[in-house]
Amino acid sequence: MFSAWPIGAEFEFVYIELIIYICFVLFTVILCFS
């Protein structure tokens, strides 16, 4: 996905994006099992 290791702001953006993705997955799982 990246030609080189993300550094600085790019790394922070990827980290935030990963957290949002995990929260979305957890929310979807909760809805499915509700």
N, CA, C and O atoms as a GROMACS GRO file, in nm:
protein
  136
    1MET      N    1   0.083  -0.120   0.000
    1MET     CA    2   0.000   0.000   0.000
    1MET      C    3   0.087   0.126   0.000
    1MET      O    4   0.053   0.226  -0.064
    2PHE      N    5   0.198   0.121   0.071
    2PHE     CA    6   0.291   0.233   0.074
    2PHE      C    7   0.425   0.188   0.016
    2PHE      O    8   0.471   0.077   0.042
    3SER      N    9   0.488   0.276  -0.062
    3SER     CA   10   0.617   0.244  -0.120
    3SER      C   11   0.726   0.250  -0.013
    3SER      O   12   0.830   0.184  -0.024
    4ALA      N   13   0.700   0.330   0.092
    4ALA     CA   14   0.796   0.341   0.202
    4ALA      C   15   0.717   0.351   0.332
    4ALA      O   16   0.596   0.374   0.331
    5TRP      N   17   0.788   0.335   0.444
    5TRP     CA   18   0.720   0.344   0.574
    5TRP      C   19   0.670   0.486   0.594
    5TRP      O   20   0.746   0.581   0.577
    6PRO      N   21   0.542   0.501   0.630
    6PRO     CA   22   0.488   0.635   0.656
    6PRO      C   23   0.559   0.699   0.774
    6PRO      O   24   0.586   0.634   0.874
    7ILE      N   25   0.590   0.828   0.761
    7ILE     CA   26   0.666   0.898   0.865
    7ILE      C   27   0.592   1.026   0.904
    7ILE      O   28   0.539   1.095   0.818
    8GLY      N   29   0.590   1.057   1.033
    8GLY     CA   30   0.534   1.183   1.079
    8GLY      C   31   0.384   1.190   1.064
    8GLY      O   32   0.312   1.104   1.114
    9ALA      N   33   0.336   1.295   0.996
    9ALA     CA   34   0.192   1.320   0.982
    9ALA      C   35   0.123   1.203   0.911
    9ALA      O   36   0.012   1.166   0.948
   10GLU      N   37   0.187   1.146   0.812
   10GLU     CA   38   0.128   1.034   0.739
   10GLU      C   39   0.104   0.916   0.833
   10GLU      O   40   0.000   0.850   0.823
   11PHE      N   41   0.196   0.891   0.921
   11PHE     CA   42   0.182   0.781   1.016
   11PHE      C   43   0.065   0.807   1.110
   11PHE      O   44  -0.012   0.716   1.140
   12GLU      N   45   0.052   0.932   1.157
   12GLU     CA   46  -0.058   0.967   1.246
   12GLU      C   47  -0.191   0.950   1.175
   12GLU      O   48  -0.288   0.903   1.234
   13PHE      N   49  -0.197   0.989   1.046
   13PHE     CA   50  -0.321   0.978   0.968
   13PHE      C   51  -0.360   0.832   0.953
   13PHE      O   52  -0.477   0.797   0.968
   14VAL      N   53  -0.263   0.747   0.923
   14VAL     CA   54  -0.291   0.603   0.908
   14VAL      C   55  -0.338   0.544   1.040
   14VAL      O   56  -0.428   0.461   1.042
   15TYR      N   57  -0.276   0.589   1.151
   15TYR     CA   58  -0.312   0.538   1.284
   15TYR      C   59  -0.456   0.576   1.318
   15TYR      O   60  -0.532   0.493   1.368
   16ILE      N   61  -0.493   0.702   1.290
   16ILE     CA   62  -0.630   0.748   1.316
   16ILE      C   63  -0.728   0.673   1.228
   16ILE      O   64  -0.835   0.632   1.273
   17GLU      N   65  -0.691   0.654   1.100
   17GLU     CA   66  -0.777   0.582   1.006
   17GLU      C   67  -0.799   0.439   1.053
   17GLU      O   68  -0.909   0.386   1.039
   18LEU      N   69  -0.695   0.377   1.108
   18LEU     CA   70  -0.705   0.240   1.158
   18LEU      C   71  -0.801   0.233   1.277
   18LEU      O   72  -0.882   0.141   1.286
   19ILE      N   73  -0.792   0.330   1.367
   19ILE     CA   74  -0.881   0.334   1.483
   19ILE      C   75  -1.026   0.348   1.438
   19ILE      O   76  -1.114   0.280   1.490
   20ILE      N   77  -1.051   0.438   1.341
   20ILE     CA   78  -1.186   0.458   1.289
   20ILE      C   79  -1.238   0.329   1.227
   20ILE      O   80  -1.354   0.293   1.247
   21TYR      N   81  -1.152   0.258   1.153
   21TYR     CA   82  -1.192   0.133   1.089
   21TYR      C   83  -1.229   0.028   1.194
   21TYR      O   84  -1.329  -0.042   1.180
   22ILE      N   85  -1.149   0.017   1.299
   22ILE     CA   86  -1.176  -0.080   1.406
   22ILE      C   87  -1.307  -0.047   1.476
   22ILE      O   88  -1.386  -0.136   1.505
   23CYS      N   89  -1.330   0.083   1.503
   23CYS     CA   90  -1.455   0.125   1.567
   23CYS      C   91  -1.574   0.090   1.479
   23CYS      O   92  -1.678   0.047   1.528
   24PHE      N   93  -1.559   0.110   1.348
   24PHE     CA   94  -1.666   0.079   1.255
   24PHE      C   95  -1.697  -0.070   1.255
   24PHE      O   96  -1.813  -0.110   1.254
   25VAL      N   97  -1.593  -0.152   1.257
   25VAL     CA   98  -1.612  -0.297   1.260
   25VAL      C   99  -1.682  -0.340   1.389
   25VAL      O  100  -1.775  -0.420   1.385
   26LEU      N  101  -1.638  -0.286   1.501
   26LEU     CA  102  -1.699  -0.320   1.630
   26LEU      C  103  -1.846  -0.279   1.632
   26LEU      O  104  -1.930  -0.353   1.681
   27PHE      N  105  -1.877  -0.160   1.578
   27PHE     CA  106  -2.014  -0.110   1.573
   27PHE      C  107  -2.100  -0.203   1.489
   27PHE      O  108  -2.214  -0.233   1.525
   28THR      N  109  -2.045  -0.248   1.376
   28THR     CA  110  -2.119  -0.338   1.287
   28THR      C  111  -2.145  -0.472   1.356
   28THR      O  112  -2.255  -0.527   1.344
   29VAL      N  113  -2.046  -0.524   1.427
   29VAL     CA  114  -2.062  -0.650   1.498
   29VAL      C  115  -2.168  -0.638   1.606
   29VAL      O  116  -2.250  -0.729   1.623
   30ILE      N  117  -2.167  -0.528   1.678
   30ILE     CA  118  -2.267  -0.506   1.784
   30ILE      C  119  -2.407  -0.503   1.724
   30ILE      O  120  -2.500  -0.561   1.780
   31LEU      N  121  -2.423  -0.435   1.610
   31LEU     CA  122  -2.554  -0.430   1.544
   31LEU      C  123  -2.598  -0.568   1.499
   31LEU      O  124  -2.716  -0.603   1.510
   32CYS      N  125  -2.506  -0.646   1.448
   32CYS     CA  126  -2.539  -0.779   1.398
   32CYS      C  127  -2.585  -0.871   1.511
   32CYS      O  128  -2.675  -0.954   1.491
   33PHE      N  129  -2.524  -0.858   1.628
   33PHE     CA  130  -2.557  -0.947   1.739
   33PHE      C  131  -2.667  -0.892   1.829
   33PHE      O  132  -2.708  -0.957   1.926
   34SER      N  133  -2.716  -0.771   1.797
   34SER     CA  134  -2.822  -0.713   1.879
   34SER      C  135  -2.957  -0.776   1.845
   34SER      O  136  -3.059  -0.740   1.903
   0.00000   0.00000   0.00000
